[in-house]
Amino acid sequence: MILFVDDNAGSRQAFAKIIRLHGHEVMEAANATEALKILDSFQLELVITDFVMPDGSGFQLIAHIRQKWPNMPILLMSGYTFHRR
């Protein structure tokens, strides 16, 4: 089972649908708090998380995950573009 974390409901639902179409079970979380509750309740194989969320960054979520589940595979993503000057 995969956990997909993104505060943007449209993006979260679209990505979850694509993952399901490829035969995987997906749980969805709108923020880091929800994600941690799901992680405590279900056995997951992968976490895909957004980088920027209202209740903390994806890096903060990853830090929490690494403390309790050090071997959990994690994919960090972002819809933001970063420009170098």
C-alpha positions, 0 to 999 in steps of 0.5 A: 500500500502506498501513502500519497500526501499532498495538500492540493486535493486535485493533485492528490486525487489525480495522482492517487487515481493514476497509481490505482490504475497501475494496480496499487492500493493508495491511501491519501493524506492532505497534510503531515498530521494525517500522514503520520496517523495513517502511518501509525495505523497501516503497514505501508510500502512507500510514502510519496509526499509533497514538499510544501504543505501548510503544517510543515514541509515534506522534509519535516514529515520525512524526518518524523518517518525516519525516526519511527520507520527508518527503512520506509521508501520515500519519494519527495515531490513538488509542484513549485519551480525553483529559479537560480539567479 
